Amino acid sequence: MRKKLLLILLILIFSLNGIGCEGVNRALKEKFVRKKEEKDEKEIIRIGGRETYPNEVRYKMHYVYWDAWMTEFINYLGVNHKKDVGNCRRALENSKKMAEFLKPEKALLLQPYIEKLARAKSDLVSGIVNSELDAKMLKHRMSRLHREVRRKFAPYNLDKKWIKPDIEPDWDWDTD
């Protein structure tokens, strides 16, 4: 009797699943398929038809890029001249971008570090740093600069009040 009941139950389950019972399949699908994440619309600001992020997010992004390029520059300084110049140039570009998102008072405090980095880049390009001793001295100076900027200008150490506020446009491009 049990075998017949089990056989009937299995036949019923397979037949319902086989003929495409909507309720059973939907319930299983809802249970085992990952739901799509909803996009947070307040993070993205549209200006002139293109998407842009808030200044705080953009500052963090350029800080992370700067940190990565500085780490690369310091760790591999002296190995390859072309790579050294490229890493320094990219770190300098991102530090300038960081200054653009800071209020003028805080950007002035970042400016000496940007100038030191620009001086290091010009030394690399001009060939002043051409020996192993020069590379070690530059590496020491850049390590100190990296630590100081990380301590003073890291997004998690920096108050939000030092980042420029987002400018909301008072015009609408999508008018019909």
Residue pairs with C-beta under 8 A, 6 or more apart in sequence:
16 24
17 24
17 25
43 53
43 54
43 57
44 51
44 52
44 53
45 51
45 52
45 53
45 54
45 166
45 168
46 52
47 169
48 169
48 173
49 173
49 174
52 58
53 61
54 166
55 101
55 163
55 164
55 165
55 166
56 101
56 155
56 160
56 163
58 97
58 101
59 98
59 101
59 102
59 155
59 163
60 155
62 94
62 97
62 98
62 101
63 94
63 98
63 153
63 154
63 155
65 90
65 94
66 91
66 94
66 95
66 98
66 149
67 146
67 150
69 87
69 88
69 90
69 91
69 94
70 87
70 91
70 142
70 145
70 146
70 149
71 146
72 87
73 84
73 87
73 88
73 91
73 142
74 139
74 142
74 143
74 146
76 83
76 84
76 87
77 84
77 135
77 138
77 139
77 142
78 84
78 132
78 135
78 136
78 139
81 124
84 124
84 129
85 121
85 124
85 125
88 117
88 120
88 121
88 124
89 121
91 117
92 114
92 117
92 118
92 121
95 110
95 113
95 114
95 117
95 149
96 114
98 110
98 153
99 107
99 110
99 111
99 114
100 107
101 163
101 164
102 110
102 153
102 162
102 163
102 164
103 161
103 162
103 163
103 164
105 162
106 153
106 158
106 162
109 152
110 149
110 153
113 145
113 148
113 149
116 141
116 145
117 142
117 145
120 138
120 141
120 142
123 129
123 138
124 138
128 134
129 135
129 138
151 157
152 158
